[in-house]
Amino acid sequence: MAESPYLLDNRKAEAGDRFEALAAVYDPMTVAHFDRLGVGPGWRCLEVGAGGGSIVRHLAERVGPTGRVLATDIEPRFLDPLAGLGNVDVARHDVVVDPLPEAAFDLVHARLVLVHVPERLTAIHRLVQALRPGGWLLIEDGDGIMTGQSCLDPRTDEEHLANRIRSGLIDLMAERGVDFGFARSLFRILEGESLVDVAGDGYVAFSDAVRVLERANILQLRETYVAAGFATDPEIDRFLAWLDQPRPSLAAPVVLSAWGRRPSS
Ligand SMILES: C[S@@+](CC[C@H](N)C(=O)[O-])C[C@H]1O[C@@H](n2cnc3c(N)ncnc32)[C@H](O)[C@@H]1O
């Protein structure tokens, strides 16, 4: 398999913390979307780039013994234990190139994955082919344009520094191929794929769990970040010390979601 350009490699020590924080911040949003789409017993689901697996666990319970969940990731080390759940299959799988069953799933879901994948349009086309007639595609991704600040009401030097570090992270990721404008084009893309009943919404969460996310991201990318001149080592140390205190007003990266259904015939 060719080396993926994904920056936040799951093999690094910070990945576990990142996945716990992502689950705390975004699982309520995703679960509300599943409620809305009517995901229920017997559904066959594909969870793409499943990461830490919290959504796989949720889906496995939700679809029950008559349903099935295929969880994929280019680095599935956190997913492997979930294969023991009975209705879950786990695959090391690159959404761009590895084979997928066609017309097989009632739900295909990817959260915070495609923004990192340069060939995201190819990937979406493949995910649409994997849907059964009537099946739903749900894509949820970060919007960098609305995500540039973690402190929406900055007053202190430390809060301004936190914002500078957040916007530097966005810039660094954008330089490395992450397309933070992608999520706002989802309606157009899903309609272009001839999906029907296309709809969507946006989500901004304030949560102390964002501290864990910010810490994991900056620790994992620290060297590259400093080398690229986004902040100095002492500034990052100051930021990390600031993250030691509870910060329930920290804003998580804004996520835009869109969904659509493959026509029934
Ligand atoms: C930011 S994490 C999000 C994880 C999870 N979906 C969530 O929302 O908590 C991105 C995940 O996508 C996976 N990933 C990146 N590129 C991928 C690709 N080309 N195919 C499949 N998974 C990929 C990464 O390994 C990582 O687990």
The ligand as an ORCA input file, in Angstrom:
! r2SCAN-3c Opt
* xyz 0 1
  C      -9.140     12.590     12.492
  S      -9.294     10.847     12.504
  C     -11.050     10.635     12.685
  C     -11.409      9.301     13.258
  C     -12.895      9.033     13.411
  N     -13.580      8.983     12.140
  C     -13.542     10.058     14.311
  O     -14.228     10.956     13.826
  O     -13.337      9.976     15.540
  C      -9.048     10.396     10.800
  C      -8.990      8.880     10.586
  O      -8.997      8.624      9.177
  C      -8.044      7.626      8.886
  N      -7.640      7.798      7.470
  C      -6.853      8.759      6.936
  N      -6.718      8.576      5.607
  C      -7.472      7.474      5.285
  C      -7.745      6.776      4.074
  N      -7.190      7.165      2.911
  N      -8.559      5.694      4.114
  C      -9.106      5.279      5.291
  N      -8.871      5.899      6.481
  C      -8.065      6.980      6.477
  C      -6.925      7.879      9.882
  O      -6.076      6.766     10.056
  C      -7.717      8.240     11.129
  O      -8.047      7.104     11.899
*
